[in-house]
Amino acid sequence: MIMNPNCFSKEEIPLENNQRTFSPIFNHFGMKKIWVLLMALTLTVGLSAQDASSDQTASKDKKMRAKEQRVALIQQQYIATSGMLDSMNFVLEATSLRNSRGSYSIVPSQLNFILVDSSKAIIQVGSYTRMGANGVGGVTAKGSVSNWKLDKNDKRKSFTVSLSVMSPIGMYDVVMYISADGTASATLSGLQPGQLYFDGRVVPLTQSRVWEGRSI
């Protein structure tokens, strides 16, 4: 089929009334709506960014307050533990014992402890399942305190205590490392080779519930 070349005429065909361009009044109101939408979108984005910034600031403030509370708590614990050690009235209640060969045992804190009461001290190891010279499955050494030394680390909020205990069954040297909250470890050595390590907590003597066995 051969097409009529007149169909490609360059003459302009007038538009019908319903195909004419929009009037200036319509363009004015249309542009106004678009402008309002753009302004609303800009405001929404701005508020979202502001909310995100506020959330970040609130989160930082919350973390800062939590940090300040932790610092304040540690300082309170440090002061309390410091006073307890200054008075020389405390007990290291051990929850575990270790020896120089690496053997490790969970132990009852009521029977395993190092007690300091002013110029006197008690060192005891014991067990509920064994018999011993002290009647509580172990040994109890009771004697006088000498060579007492207390070092405080204000920066790290920790303490080091060293003392010697002279008892009827021997001379013992004790070194304790104590944190602000009372968590503690101690190294016990004597005239015989080897060391015994106590791990537990330091508590005031008035709050301790240790059970003292028979001392020799």
NORPEWO-V253143 format. One line per field, one symbol per residue. burial: # if it has 9 or more other ideal C-beta (glycine too) atoms within 8 Angstrom, else .. A space follows every 10 residues. Layout:
# NORPEWO-V253143
burial=???
This chain:
# NORPEWO-V253143
burial=.......... .......... ......#..# .......... .......... .......... .......... ...##.##.. ##.##..### #########. ......#.## #######..# #######... .#.#.##### ###.#..#.# ..#...#### #####.#... ########## .#.#####.. .....##### #####..#.# ..#.#.
